[in-house]
Amino acid sequence: MKIDKQLLEKYFKGDCTAAEAAQVAAYLDQSETPEADEWFQAMYEEVEKEIPQETILPVSQIITKEKKGTPIYSRWYSIAAAVVMLLGVCTWLFQMRQRNGGKANLALTWDTLANNDKSIKLMTMTDGSRVWLAPHSTVIYPNNYNDTSREVWLKGEAFFEVAQDQTKSFSVHTGDLKTIALGTSFNISTGNYADGSIQVSLIQGKVAVTSQSFSLILKPGEMVRYDGTRLSQPVEFGIREVMDWRNGKLIFDKTALEDVFAKLQARYGCKIVVGKNVAKSYKVSGVFRAGAPVQTILEAIQYVHGFQVIKKDDNTYEITTGKN
């Protein structure tokens, strides 16, 4: 069943007739909702540009925890998102519209939890599921989470420990990829590869990885990568490298240089500009402390591979061979 995006917008503004609302509700009950997912991503990207980065709100569900020397603070850099449309128009934007005389009938409300810090954030959902959010990562979920379904949207990287509930599966949306679990633990990253691949790594239990064109089941110890068009075959993965961020480390194991740069950008929220003469296929192996300055890591790698690191500003680094 497909649906018109204008009808989705009407529904989440609260402007639908009873018949239209029933149609949308039936659509959202499907396991595949590509139109909603596509619209969600577009709205999320639009709103993300407008959200003031200094907005800080406490979240009551956050747990303070310290493990293996990695601090996890009880205060999140987060935004409680009251959404006019399905995909993330936040309270701040809504209030700005109210000041301009606009009104809205909110059908759903959403929370946006953005980890803009260098530490790991641990959140316990209302069903008992736990989410560890990596630095510079974001999770969005509806306020009625666990009432009829358990769905979250992820940008960045997170580890999920899902509470058992045979009546409601747990789903993570990343782009047009959907990962479904009943009770399990798994890791998802969306920015650790230069080609933009999404990586799903199953620690224990069972998950289904689906899109409009495929569906497969992962076994514990298997991972897949999806670049937006193609899904890799399930392969075994090195848990030390995949879960390094949970242990306060940054581990590369024969990792292509271009993927090293992509992972650093994802973990540090920085920008790395790579010159065209730099051999991006060089392999990198090494272990770094997760809190080490990104420039220190780049300079350590440069001695092996012979490139130069130029700091352009506080958040931008240029990688060059020094040759024209």
VOBA-1610 file (N, C-alpha, C; in pm, whole numbers, padded with zeros to 5 digits, always signed):
BEGIN
Met+00083-00120+00000Met+00000+00000+00000Met+00087+00125+00000Lys+00067+00213-00097Lys+00139+00338-00102Lys+00049+00452-00055Ile+00110+00567-00030Ile+00030+00679+00020Ile+00087+00810-00033Asp-00001+00907-00050Asp+00040+01039-00097Asp+00103+01116+00020Lys+00217+01179-00006Lys+00287+01250+00102Lys+00209+01370+00152Gln+00126+01429+00066Gln+00042+01541+00111Gln-00060+01493+00214Leu-00107+01368+00197Leu-00201+01313+00294Leu-00130+01286+00427Leu-00003+01242+00422Leu+00075+01225+00544Leu+00087+01358+00618Glu+00115+01463+00544Glu+00130+01594+00606Glu+00000+01638+00671Lys-00112+01618+00603Lys-00242+01654+00660Lys-00268+01577+00789Tyr-00232+01448+00788Tyr-00257+01364+00905Tyr-00182+01414+01027Phe-00054+01446+01008Phe+00026+01487+01123Phe+00007+01633+01160Lys-00068+01706+01078Lys-00113+01839+01119Lys-00249+01831+01189Gly-00313+01714+01183Gly-00444+01697+01244Gly-00556+01748+01158Asp-00534+01757+01025Asp-00633+01814+00935Asp-00710+01710+00855Cys-00688+01581+00881Cys-00753+01476+00803Cys-00899+01457+00844Thr-00978+01408+00749Thr-01111+01359+00782Thr-01095+01223+00850Ala-01202+01170+00907Ala-01196+01040+00974Ala-01155+00930+00875Ala-01207+00938+00754Ala-01174+00837+00653Ala-01027+00846+00613Glu-00977+00968+00597Glu-00837+00986+00561Glu-00746+00940+00674Ala-00783+00970+00799Ala-00703+00927+00914Ala-00696+00775+00921Ala-00807+00707+00892Ala-00808+00561+00892Ala-00716+00506+00783Gln-00714+00573+00668Gln-00627+00530+00558Gln-00479+00542+00597Val-00443+00654+00660Val-00304+00674+00700Val-00266+00575+00811Ala-00355+00554+00905Ala-00327+00461+01014Ala-00300+00320+00960Ala-00378+00278+00859Ala-00358+00147+00798Ala-00223+00141+00728Tyr-00186+00250+00664Tyr-00056+00256+00596Tyr+00059+00244+00697Leu+00051+00318+00808Leu+00159+00318+00907Leu+00171+00186+00981Asp+00067+00103+00977Asp+00073-00028+01041Asp+00151-00129+00958Gln+00185-00093+00833Gln+00260-00184+00746Gln+00404-00197+00794Ser+00467-00308+00760Ser+00608-00326+00794Ser+00698-00239+00708Glu+00653-00205+00586Glu+00729-00120+00495Glu+00654+00010+00473Thr+00716+00123+00509Thr+00654+00255+00489Thr+00753+00348+00420Pro+00793+00319+00295Pro+00899+00395+00229Pro+00868+00542+00210Glu+00741+00575+00180Glu+00707+00716+00161Glu+00725+00795+00291Ala+00682+00736+00403Ala+00698+00802+00532Ala+00846+00813+00569Asp+00923+00707+00543Asp+01066+00709+00575Asp+01139+00816+00494Glu+01105+00825+00365Glu+01169+00925+00279Glu+01134+01066+00325Trp+01006+01086+00359Trp+00962+01218+00406Trp+01026+01253+00539Phe+01035+01150+00628Phe+01098+01170+00758Phe+01242+01220+00740Gln+01319+01155+00652Gln+01458+01192+00632Gln+01469+01336+00580Ala+01382+01371+00484Ala+01386+01506+00427Ala+01351+01611+00532Met+01248+01583+00614Met+01209+01677+00718Met+01316+01689+00826Tyr+01376+01573+00861Tyr+01481+01573+00963Tyr+01598+01661+00921Glu+01640+01646+00795Glu+01753+01724+00746Glu+01719+01873+00742Glu+01593+01904+00707Glu+01551+02044+00701Glu+01548+02107+00839Val+01492+02033+00935Val+01480+02087+01071Val+01615+02095+01139Glu+01702+01997+01112Glu+01834+01995+01174Glu+01911+02124+01146Lys+01889+02183+01028Lys+01957+02306+00993Lys+01906+02424+01075Glu+01781+02414+01124Glu+01719+02526+01193Glu+01729+02518+01344Ile+01761+02398+01399Ile+01764+02382+01544Ile+01887+02451+01602Pro+01871+02541+01699Pro+01988+02606+01761Pro+02069+02504+01840Gln+02201+02494+01812Gln+02285+02393+01875Gln+02298+02412+02025Glu+02274+02535+02074Glu+02293+02558+02217Glu+02173+02516+02300Thr+02061+02469+02234Thr+01944+02428+02308Thr+01976+02306+02393Ile+01955+02315+02525Ile+01987+02204+02615Ile+01868+02181+02707Leu+01819+02056+02708Leu+01710+02022+02796Leu+01743+01893+02869Pro+01711+01880+02998Pro+01734+01753+03067Pro+01633+01649+03021Val+01671+01523+03019Val+01582+01415+02981Val+01575+01318+03098Ser+01455+01296+03148Ser+01439+01220+03272Ser+01479+01075+03257Gln+01476+01022+03132Gln+01506+00880+03116Gln+01655+00850+03113Ile+01742+00951+03110Ile+01884+00924+03097Ile+01940+00870+03228Ile+02024+00769+03216Ile+02088+00708+03332Ile+02233+00752+03339Thr+02279+00792+03457Thr+02421+00824+03473Thr+02496+00695+03504Lys+02601+00671+03426Lys+02675+00547+03443Lys+02820+00570+03404Glu+02911+00500+03470Glu+03052+00510+03436Glu+03108+00369+03426Lys+03170+00337+03311Lys+03219+00202+03289Lys+03350+00207+03212Lys+03449+00134+03260Lys+03579+00123+03193Lys+03639+00258+03161Gly+03622+00352+03252Gly+03684+00482+03234Gly+03615+00573+03136Thr+03502+00532+03080Thr+03430+00616+02985Thr+03316+00686+03057Pro+03322+00819+03076Pro+03217+00889+03149Pro+03089+00896+03069Ile+02977+00873+03136Ile+02847+00889+03073Ile+02766+00983+03162Tyr+02735+01099+03112Tyr+02673+01202+03193Tyr+02522+01195+03185Ser+02457+01244+03291Ser+02312+01237+03297Ser+02247+01353+03222Arg+02327+01447+03172Arg+02271+01560+03101Arg+02297+01546+02952Trp+02195+01546+02873Trp+02206+01531+02728Trp+02201+01667+02661Tyr+02277+01682+02554Tyr+02253+01790+02461Tyr+02138+01742+02375Ser+02016+01785+02411Ser+01899+01727+02348Ser+01792+01831+02324Ile+01697+01797+02242Ile+01587+01886+02207Ile+01457+01808+02217Ala+01366+01852+02304Ala+01237+01785+02312Ala+01153+01836+02195Ala+01129+01750+02100Ala+01072+01794+01972Ala+00922+01779+01971Ala+00848+01891+01966Ala+00705+01888+01944Ala+00684+01906+01795Val+00625+01805+01729Val+00631+01801+01583Val+00499+01839+01521Val+00498+01935+01429Val+00380+01972+01353Val+00362+01871+01240Met+00469+01831+01175Met+00464+01726+01074Met+00536+01606+01127Leu+00523+01495+01062Leu+00572+01366+01111Leu+00716+01370+01152Leu+00801+01442+01086Leu+00943+01412+01094Leu+01028+01517+01160Gly+00990+01574+01267Gly+01088+01640+01348Gly+01083+01789+01362Val+00972+01859+01334Val+00971+02003+01356Val+00966+02028+01505Cys+01065+02088+01562Cys+01085+02088+01707Cys+01008+02198+01779Thr+01009+02189+01913Thr+00938+02286+01995Thr+00985+02428+01968Trp+01115+02443+01951Trp+01169+02577+01925Trp+01109+02638+01800Leu+01101+02559+01692Leu+01046+02610+01567Leu+00896+02636+01583Phe+00827+02547+01655Phe+00684+02565+01678Phe+00656+02694+01755Gln+00738+02721+01857Gln+00720+02843+01934Gln+00746+02968+01850Met+00844+02957+01762Met+00871+03070+01673Met+00750+03098+01583Arg+00683+02992+01538Arg+00565+03010+01455Arg+00450+03071+01535Gln+00440+03030+01663Gln+00335+03086+01748Gln+00354+03236+01767Arg+00481+03277+01778Arg+00507+03420+01795Arg+00462+03499+01672Asn+00461+03429+01560Asn+00418+03494+01436Asn+00269+03481+01412Gly+00196+03433+01515Gly+00052+03427+01505Gly-00002+03298+01449Gly+00084+03199+01418Gly+00039+03073+01362Gly-00005+02978+01472Lys-00097+02888+01436Lys-00142+02787+01530Lys-00135+02651+01463Ala-00125+02546+01544Ala-00117+02412+01488Ala-00189+02315+01580Asn-00254+02216+01520Asn-00319+02109+01593Asn-00228+01988+01588Leu-00155+01961+01697Leu-00054+01856+01696Leu-00118+01719+01710Ala-00093+01632+01611Ala-00145+01496+01617Ala-00047+01404+01688Leu+00083+01427+01672Leu+00185+01348+01738Leu+00293+01440+01791Thr+00364+01395+01893Thr+00482+01468+01939Thr+00600+01374+01936Trp+00717+01428+01908Trp+00839+01349+01894Trp+00949+01408+01981Asp+01038+01323+02027Asp+01157+01368+02100Asp+01280+01346+02014Thr+01364+01448+02007Thr+01491+01439+01937Thr+01602+01445+02042Leu+01681+01340+02051Leu+01789+01334+02148Leu+01921+01338+02073Ala+01991+01451+02082Ala+02114+01471+02007Ala+02234+01472+02100Asn+02326+01381+02079Asn+02448+01374+02158Asn+02557+01456+02090Asn+02571+01581+02129Asn+02674+01669+02073Asn+02800+01672+02158Asp+02806+01582+02256Asp+02918+01576+02348Asp+03020+01472+02300Lys+03133+01461+02369Lys+03235+01361+02335Lys+03214+01230+02410Ser+03123+01230+02506Ser+03101+01111+02587Ser+02989+01026+02529Ile+02974+00905+02581Ile+02867+00814+02541Ile+02745+00841+02628Lys+02626+00840+02567Lys+02503+00864+02641Lys+02421+00736+02648Leu+02373+00702+02766Leu+02291+00583+02787Leu+02150+00625+02821Met+02055+00571+02745Met+01915+00604+02767Met+01834+00477+02781Thr+01744+00473+02877Thr+01653+00360+02894Thr+01515+00400+02845Met+01462+00327+02747Met+01331+00356+02691Met+01223+00306+02787Thr+01099+00345+02762Thr+00989+00310+02853Thr+00961+00160+02858Asp+01004+00085+02755Asp+00983-00060+02755Asp+01098-00135+02820Gly+01200-00063+02865Gly+01316-00125+02926Gly+01433-00145+02832Ser+01412-00121+02702Ser+01523-00128+02607Ser+01623-00017+02639Arg+01751-00047+02613Arg+01856+00051+02641Arg+01929+00088+02513Val+01960+00217+02502Val+02027+00270+02383Val+02152+00345+02427Trp+02269+00301+02379Trp+02393+00374+02400Trp+02418+00457+02274Leu+02423+00588+02288Leu+02437+00676+02173Leu+02580+00728+02166Ala+02644+00706+02051Ala+02782+00749+02031Ala+02788+00902+02015Pro+02905+00962+02032Pro+02919+01107+02011Pro+02872+01148+01872His+02814+01267+01865His+02768+01327+01740His+02667+01237+01669Ser+02577+01179+01748Ser+02472+01092+01695Ser+02337+01139+01748Thr+02230+01100+01679Thr+02096+01147+01713Thr+01995+01034+01701Val+01903+01028+01798Val+01790+00935+01792Val+01661+01015+01802Ile+01564+00980+01718Ile+01431+01042+01722Ile+01329+00931+01748Tyr+01231+00957+01836Tyr+01126+00859+01860Tyr+00998+00932+01902Pro+00881+00873+01875Pro+00755+00938+01911Pro+00727+00928+02059Asn+00653+01024+02112Asn+00619+01022+02254Asn+00528+00905+02291Asn+00458+00850+02191Asn+00373+00733+02220Asn+00447+00602+02195Tyr+00580+00610+02195Tyr+00664+00490+02184Tyr+00618+00386+02284Asn+00605+00263+02239Asn+00567+00147+02319Asn+00417+00136+02345Asp+00338+00235+02301Asp+00193+00221+02316Asp+00142+00113+02221Thr+00174+00128+02093Thr+00134+00029+01994Thr+00252-00024+01914Ser+00365+00048+01916Ser+00483+00003+01842Ser+00609+00059+01909Arg+00724+00005+01868Arg+00853+00049+01921Arg+00944+00082+01802Glu+00947+00209+01764Glu+01026+00250+01649Glu+01109+00373+01682Val+01234+00373+01635Val+01322+00488+01651Val+01392+00514+01518Trp+01440+00638+01502Trp+01515+00677+01383Trp+01654+00723+01428Leu+01757+00670+01361Leu+01895+00694+01403Leu+01975+00764+01295Lys+02053+00864+01338Lys+02157+00922+01254Lys+02286+00919+01335Gly+02389+00851+01284Gly+02513+00836+01358Gly+02535+00691+01396Glu+02567+00666+01522Glu+02597+00529+01567Glu+02538+00505+01705Ala+02485+00384+01724Ala+02426+00349+01854Ala+02429+00199+01873Phe+02431+00158+02000Phe+02420+00018+02036Phe+02286-00001+02105Phe+02210-00102+02063Phe+02076-00125+02114Phe+02070-00258+02189Glu+02016-00253+02310Glu+01990-00374+02389Glu+01839-00378+02409Val+01773-00464+02331Val+01627-00458+02318Val+01557-00548+02419Ala+01460-00492+02490Ala+01380-00569+02585Ala+01285-00662+02510Gln+01264-00782+02564Gln+01176-00879+02501Gln+01031-00832+02506Asp+00963-00840+02392Asp+00819-00814+02385Asp+00769-00883+02259Gln+00707-00999+02275Gln+00663-01077+02160Gln+00548-01010+02084Thr+00482-00913+02146Thr+00369-00848+02080Thr+00410-00727+01997Lys+00529-00671+02024Lys+00572-00551+01951Lys+00720-00564+01916Ser+00751-00568+01787Ser+00891-00571+01746Ser+00953-00433+01769Phe+01085-00430+01773Phe+01161-00307+01791Phe+01229-00276+01657Ser+01208-00154+01604Ser+01261-00119+01471Ser+01347+00005+01477Val+01458+00001+01402Val+01546+00117+01388Val+01550+00155+01240His+01514+00280+01210His+01517+00330+01073His+01647+00407+01051Thr+01719+00373+00944Thr+01838+00446+00902Thr+01829+00463+00751Gly+01796+00585+00705Gly+01772+00603+00563Gly+01655+00517+00521Asp+01670+00441+00410Asp+01561+00352+00368Asp+01583+00209+00416Leu+01674+00193+00514Leu+01700+00061+00574Leu+01628+00053+00708Lys+01572-00065+00734Lys+01500-00086+00859Lys+01552-00214+00924Thr+01591-00205+01052Thr+01640-00319+01127Thr+01537-00355+01234Ile+01489-00480+01232Ile+01379-00521+01319Ile+01427-00630+01414Ala+01393-00615+01544Ala+01434-00714+01644Ala+01322-00735+01744Leu+01316-00855+01802Leu+01221-00884+01909Leu+01288-00872+02045Gly+01404-00927+02061Gly+01481-00916+02185Gly+01625-00954+02155Thr+01713-00857+02153Thr+01848-00882+02105Thr+01937-00763+02135Ser+02064-00771+02093Ser+02154-00657+02104Ser+02235-00646+01976Phe+02247-00523+01925Phe+02313-00502+01798Phe+02364-00358+01788Asn+02457-00336+01695Asn+02517-00204+01673Asn+02485-00159+01532Ile+02454-00030+01516Ile+02430+00028+01384Ile+02512+00155+01371Ser+02583+00170+01260Ser+02655+00294+01231Ser+02615+00342+01093Thr+02607+00474+01076Thr+02565+00531+00948Thr+02672+00619+00885Gly+02788+00637+00951Gly+02887+00730+00896Gly+03031+00684+00901Asn+03054+00554+00921Asn+03191+00506+00940Asn+03261+00465+00812Tyr+03195+00479+00697Tyr+03255+00440+00570Tyr+03248+00555+00471Ala+03350+00563+00386Ala+03358+00673+00289Ala+03245+00670+00189Asp+03191+00551+00159Asp+03082+00542+00061Asp+02945+00564+00124Gly+02942+00601+00253Gly+02816+00629+00321Gly+02739+00505+00363Ser+02803+00388+00362Ser+02735+00263+00396Ser+02682+00263+00539Ile+02566+00202+00555Ile+02511+00173+00686Ile+02558+00033+00726Gln+02606+00019+00849Gln+02657-00111+00896Gln+02571-00159+01012Val+02518-00281+00999Val+02440-00344+01106Val+02517-00466+01154Ser+02551-00469+01284Ser+02632-00578+01341Ser+02554-00641+01456Leu+02525-00770+01446Leu+02445-00839+01547Leu+02534-00905+01652Ile+02514-00869+01778Ile+02592-00926+01888Ile+02526-01056+01937Gln+02396-01048+01968Gln+02325-01168+02010Gln+02178-01157+01973Gly+02109-01272+01966Gly+01969-01272+01928Gly+01952-01286+01778Lys+01852-01217+01723Lys+01822-01226+01581Lys+01758-01095+01535Val+01802-01046+01420Val+01740-00927+01362Val+01713-00950+01214Ala+01611-00881+01163Ala+01584-00878+01020Ala+01626-00741+00968Val+01698-00739+00857Val+01738-00615+00792Val+01660-00605+00662Thr+01580-00500+00646Thr+01490-00493+00532Thr+01495-00357+00464Ser+01453-00356+00338Ser+01428-00233+00262Ser+01314-00265+00166Gln+01290-00178+00069Gln+01185-00203-00029Gln+01218-00323-00117Ser+01346-00353-00135Ser+01385-00453-00234Ser+01441-00582-00175Phe+01463-00590-00043Phe+01521-00712+00012Phe+01488-00726+00160Ser+01512-00847+00209Ser+01497-00875+00352Ser+01586-00995+00385Leu+01664-00985+00493Leu+01747-01098+00533Leu+01756-01103+00685Ile+01793-01221+00734Ile+01806-01244+00877Ile+01954-01257+00912Leu+02000-01184+01014Leu+02137-01196+01060Leu+02146-01294+01177Lys+02260-01363+01184Lys+02290-01449+01297Lys+02392-01378+01387Pro+02400-01415+01514Pro+02499-01351+01603Pro+02640-01360+01545Gly+02713-01248+01551Gly+02848-01244+01497Gly+02855-01205+01351Glu+02739-01180+01288Glu+02736-01140+01147Glu+02704-00992+01133Met+02754-00932+01025Met+02723-00793+00994Met+02699-00780+00844Val+02625-00675+00807Val+02604-00641+00667Val+02627-00492+00649Arg+02662-00454+00525Arg+02673-00313+00488Arg+02580-00284+00373Tyr+02519-00165+00377Tyr+02425-00123+00273Tyr+02461+00018+00229Asp+02492+00034+00099Asp+02538+00164+00050Asp+02428+00247-00016Gly+02303+00206+00003Gly+02192+00279-00056Gly+02134+00210-00178Thr+02212+00123-00240Thr+02165+00047-00356Thr+02192-00102-00342Arg+02303-00136-00280Arg+02341-00277-00270Arg+02364-00317-00124Leu+02323-00441-00094Leu+02346-00497+00040Leu+02454-00603+00029Ser+02554-00596+00116Ser+02660-00696+00115Ser+02608-00829+00168Gln+02681-00936+00140Gln+02651-01064+00201Gln+02688-01058+00350Pro+02614-01126+00436Pro+02651-01128+00578Pro+02791-01186+00596Val+02872-01120+00676Val+03008-01167+00704Val+03034-01156+00854Glu+03132-01230+00901Glu+03173-01218+01041Glu+03247-01086+01060Phe+03237-01030+01180Phe+03302-00902+01207Phe+03388-00911+01333Gly+03486-00822+01341Gly+03569-00812+01460Gly+03501-00726+01564Ile+03457-00786+01673Ile+03378-00713+01772Ile+03458-00601+01837Arg+03591-00617+01850Arg+03673-00512+01911Arg+03666-00383+01830Glu+03671-00395+01697Glu+03669-00276+01613Glu+03530-00215+01607Val+03428-00298+01592Val+03291-00247+01581Val+03247-00180+01711Met+03283-00240+01824Met+03237-00190+01953Met+03343-00106+02024Asp+03443-00057+01951Asp+03551+00019+02015Asp+03500+00141+02089Trp+03402+00211+02033Trp+03353+00334+02095Trp+03289+00310+02231Arg+03228+00190+02250Arg+03170+00156+02379Arg+03277+00138+02486Asn+03399+00106+02444Asn+03509+00081+02536Asn+03607+00198+02543Gly+03565+00315+02492Gly+03651+00432+02501Gly+03772+00427+02412Lys+03762+00356+02299Lys+03876+00343+02209Lys+03835+00372+02065Leu+03936+00389+01983Leu+03919+00405+01839Leu+04014+00304+01774Ile+03958+00197+01717Ile+04041+00086+01668Ile+04029+00075+01516Phe+04144+00065+01450Phe+04149+00039+01306Phe+04224-00092+01285Asp+04167-00180+01206Asp+04228-00311+01179Asp+04233-00330+01027Lys+04346-00291+00967Lys+04362-00295+00822Lys+04248-00220+00753Thr+04217-00102+00806Thr+04109-00019+00757Thr+04159+00072+00646Ala+04084+00082+00535Ala+04123+00171+00426Ala+04131+00314+00477Leu+04230+00390+00429Leu+04253+00526+00476Leu+04129+00613+00459Glu+04056+00598+00348Glu+03937+00680+00326Glu+03830+00649+00430Asp+03823+00522+00475Asp+03727+00487+00579Asp+03773+00536+00716Val+03905+00544+00736Val+03959+00603+00860Val+03913+00748+00870Phe+03927+00822+00761Phe+03885+00963+00761Phe+03734+00975+00785Ala+03656+00887+00722Ala+03510+00890+00741Ala+03473+00863+00886Lys+03540+00765+00949Lys+03509+00730+01088Lys+03548+00843+01182Leu+03660+00908+01155Leu+03701+01022+01238Leu+03601+01136+01227Gln+03553+01162+01107Gln+03453+01267+01090Gln+03325+01234+01168Ala+03283+01107+01162Ala+03162+01066+01231Ala+03178+01074+01383Arg+03294+01031+01433Arg+03315+01027+01578Arg+03341+01165+01637Tyr+03408+01253+01562Tyr+03448+01383+01616Tyr+03362+01499+01566Gly+03274+01473+01471Gly+03194+01581+01416Gly+03277+01685+01344Cys+03393+01643+01291Cys+03482+01737+01222Cys+03469+01719+01071Lys+03544+01799+00996Lys+03546+01789+00850Lys+03690+01764+00806Ile+03709+01659+00726Ile+03842+01625+00674Ile+03837+01633+00522Val+03911+01725+00466Val+03916+01744+00321Val+04040+01672+00269Val+04019+01576+00179Val+04128+01491+00131Val+04168+01531-00011Gly+04295+01560-00030Gly+04346+01597-00161Gly+04337+01483-00260Lys+04329+01516-00390Lys+04309+01413-00492Lys+04430+01322-00508Asn+04549+01365-00467Asn+04669+01283-00484Asn+04695+01189-00366Val+04612+01198-00261Val+04631+01110-00145Val+04576+00971-00177Ala+04657+00869-00154Ala+04617+00729-00183Ala+04523+00681-00074Lys+04394+00687-00102Lys+04293+00659+00000Lys+04279+00511+00032Ser+04339+00424-00050Ser+04325+00280-00028Ser+04429+00223+00068Tyr+04527+00304+00112Tyr+04624+00257+00209Tyr+04553+00201+00332Lys+04611+00098+00394Lys+04551+00034+00510Lys+04610+00089+00640Val+04525+00103+00740Val+04567+00157+00869Val+04530+00059+00979Ser+04625+00033+01069Ser+04598-00048+01187Ser+04653+00027+01309Gly+04576+00027+01415Gly+04621+00097+01536Gly+04507+00115+01634Val+04544+00145+01758Val+04446+00167+01865Val+04473+00304+01927Phe+04369+00385+01937Phe+04380+00519+01993Phe+04276+00537+02104Arg+04308+00624+02197Arg+04210+00661+02300Arg+04102+00746+02235Ala+03974+00715+02263Ala+03864+00783+02197Ala+03866+00933+02222Gly+03918+00976+02336Gly+03920+01119+02366Gly+04042+01192+02313Ala+04132+01121+02245Ala+04252+01186+02192Ala+04213+01288+02087Pro+04282+01403+02080Pro+04251+01504+01978Pro+04262+01444+01839Val+04169+01481+01751Val+04169+01425+01616Val+04298+01460+01542Gln+04353+01578+01568Gln+04478+01616+01502Gln+04592+01524+01544Thr+04593+01483+01671Thr+04696+01391+01719Thr+04687+01257+01647Ile+04565+01207+01626Ile+04546+01080+01556Ile+04590+01093+01410Leu+04552+01203+01345Leu+04591+01224+01205Leu+04743+01234+01191Glu+04805+01302+01285Glu+04950+01317+01277Glu+05021+01185+01303Ala+04964+01100+01388Ala+05024+00968+01412Ala+05017+00882+01287Ile+04905+00891+01214Ile+04889+00812+01092Ile+04976+00866+00979Gln+04997+00998+00977Gln+05070+01059+00865Gln+05215+01009+00857Tyr+05275+00974+00970Tyr+05414+00929+00969Tyr+05428+00798+00891Val+05324+00715+00893Val+05328+00587+00824Val+05298+00603+00675His+05203+00692+00644His+05154+00699+00506His+05200+00823+00430Gly+05275+00910+00495Gly+05343+01016+00424Gly+05260+01133+00378Phe+05136+01147+00424Phe+05059+01265+00387Phe+05085+01377+00488Gln+05037+01495+00459Gln+05051+01610+00548Gln+04914+01652+00601Val+04913+01698+00725Val+04790+01745+00789Val+04799+01895+00807Ile+04701+01967+00752Ile+04694+02112+00766Ile+04564+02147+00838Lys+04575+02212+00952Lys+04456+02253+01026Lys+04405+02385+00968Lys+04286+02381+00908Lys+04231+02500+00842Lys+04157+02590+00941Asp+04083+02529+01033Asp+04017+02602+01141Asp+03993+02504+01255Asp+03914+02543+01354Asp+03896+02458+01473Asp+03835+02323+01441Asn+03766+02310+01329Asn+03692+02187+01301Asn+03720+02129+01163Thr+03818+02184+01091Thr+03846+02140+00954Thr+03994+02109+00936Tyr+04021+01993+00874Tyr+04158+01951+00848Tyr+04173+01915+00701Glu+04284+01954+00643Glu+04312+01922+00503Glu+04424+01819+00498Ile+04401+01714+00419Ile+04499+01608+00402Ile+04559+01623+00262Thr+04691+01638+00252Thr+04754+01660+00123Thr+04887+01586+00117Thr+04933+01561-00003Thr+05065+01498-00021Thr+05177+01602-00026Gly+05137+01729-00038Gly+05234+01835-00052Gly+05284+01850-00193Lys+05226+01770-00287Lys+05263+01777-00427Lys+05149+01839-00507Asn+05182+01910-00613Asn+05081+01968-00701Asn+05025+01862-00796
//
